[in-house]
Amino acid sequence: MMKATNKGKRNFFIKKYINVYLIIGFVILVPLILVTFFADKIAPYDPTTVFSGEYLMGLSNKHIMGTDSLGMDIFSRVMYAPRIDLIIGILATSLGTIIGVPLGLFVGYFESRKGINGKISLVLIRILDVIQAFPVFILGLAIVAVTGQKVINVIYVLGFIWIPVFARLVRVETLRTRDKLFVLQERAIGQKNSVIIFKHILPNAISPAITQISTSIAASILLTAGLSFVGAGVRMPHPELGLMISIGSGNMITGQWWPTVFPGIILAILVFGLSMIGEGITISIDPRNWK
Amino acid sequence: MITFKILRILKFIGRRLLYLLPQLMGVTIVVFLLVRLIPGNPAYVLLGQGASDEAVAVMSERLGLGKSIIVQYEYYIRGLLQGNLGDSWFTSNPVLIDITQKLPATLELITYSIIIIIALSLFIAKVTAIRGNKIVNNILRGYGFLAGAFPDFWLSLIIIFLLFTLAGIIPAPIGRLDISFISPQRVTGFYTIDSLLELDFKKFANAWSHLFAPVLALVIVNSAPILKMAQATIIRTQKEEYIKFAKDNGLSDKFSERMIYRNSLPPVLTMIGYIYIFMLGSSVLVENIFSWGGMGQYAVQAITHSDYAPMQAIVLISAIISYIVYLVLDIVYYSIDPRVEI
């Protein structure tokens, strides 16, 4: 009897939350992540070893994906490279979420209310507006140029760019929730604002931010690759996908495609997997899709 | 009735412009602070290596160094109002001149891309969503996810490899015209338009052949989110009660189709504006691959040479362009949907 109910529960869970997008996403991402984090053990060579005399070698048994113009083994580098992109993407998105979500709650809850908090939230909205006025890539490029080309700065810059995105998503939901009866009730009995915000509004306002997370990680990875491509992100000889594409770009026109094509495909698979998971989460947390 | 509508729109524009001023001020504050974040004397930073003592003294005077930060900001704004964006030590030109030369190249690239994207999404909306073809819909959804995953700079390189190196059907990816052509007399800065004004059809064709590959790369990547969005919005609108109601009342398919279009337009428009601004940033990479000589390439050149005056100006100008785009969008929005308030 007990077993049966458990099974029922599990089926319900599967029907409720699991969908084809999530499955595709995990099938793509899990092997990729395992490979990149165990690259030390699996990769045939060290990613920064230069094989002198073996520049731009085509595909062979020794170098499965060939070598680049510096004589480094592309297969090994491609195994290591997603690591730094993923770390940057995850940390930058976490930064954006950790600052953006509370900011959105605050702004949404106090917006156009009397008192000092109302005024602060008005100023904050305007500041968020200003940050979002800049084209993302140009702002990122400029801030990295100003603060110096270090990986940690790329994380800060991308995190900074995500703050207004998360704040805005949460703000809209907060505005929608703050005048609901259960919130007014709490206010009427004199509950502290902080308790109302985190206990009652947060659970109701968080879902668009959750769906944004994997989209943001994917976009951060593309931005990191772009920054590295123009020399404003991860630097040589560190294996990073955008940087690898950049090293290969000069040889593309003369027909040596392998240093460029392989890292690009890995990058696309990574981003595709993340956006699949993003879509899967969007569908599974929307109650309208629960069967 | 029509004059009344125009008056209302004018009033809306007026209010919207008023709202723009503080925003522009915020943008200038960010841009102003950007250079002050760099450690060291801003006069040295802006002048670059090897600046003479006199030049530094003149620059310090102009920046108002030594005075309070508010006064320095005031100096900066005064300079801006006089059209002074500083000088680039790398090109040794005033930045304003460099940018007026280079900006049209970038705008030509992304404007044609967005026009094609819009045409494409209209077409797709017509054949798939409205007709409700399930297979085409699924293919489209797959395309939306897949194309959005490829970095545009990588795709540009692939296009060069396939169409130039292998097939040889596009010109060498260097610049906006073959070397044998002189750039047309500048009227709009768009080579495709200027060459036409000169009635030089060979140059016109050549400009297009150079535009083809970068535009293709930008369209493939950036049409993905718009197509996905247009599709989703139209499918959602089709399920609305008022559409069903119209159909049940025997109104023609053509009529309900028009209703669907019109009601799906606002979110798609917002997305189009957003993508245009996004491309202004991401075209930096595509421009560098094609040696386009536009603002994006100028930006990378500025950054690799620590040339901060142009960098500051590019950030400012790209923000101003995005405000103009959003302003135009808001006006379009307002004229199709009068319920919109600021």
Interface residues (C-beta under 8 A of the other chain):
Chain A: R126 I127 D129 V130 I131 A133 F134 P135 V136 F137 I138 L139 L141 A142 I143 A145 V146 T147 A218 L222 A225 G226 F229 V230 G231 A232 G242 I245 G248 S249 M252 I253 T254 G255 W257 T260 V261 G264 L267 A268 I269 V271 F272 S275 M276 E279
Chain B: P22 Q23 G26 V27 I29 V30 L34 V35 L37 I38 F145 L146 G148 A149 F150 P151 F153 W154 L155 L157 I158 I160 F161 F164 T165 L166 A172 P173 I277 F278 L280 G281 S282 V284 L285 N288 I289 A299 V300 A302 I303 T304 S306 Y308 M311 Q312 I314 V315 S318 A319 S322 Y323
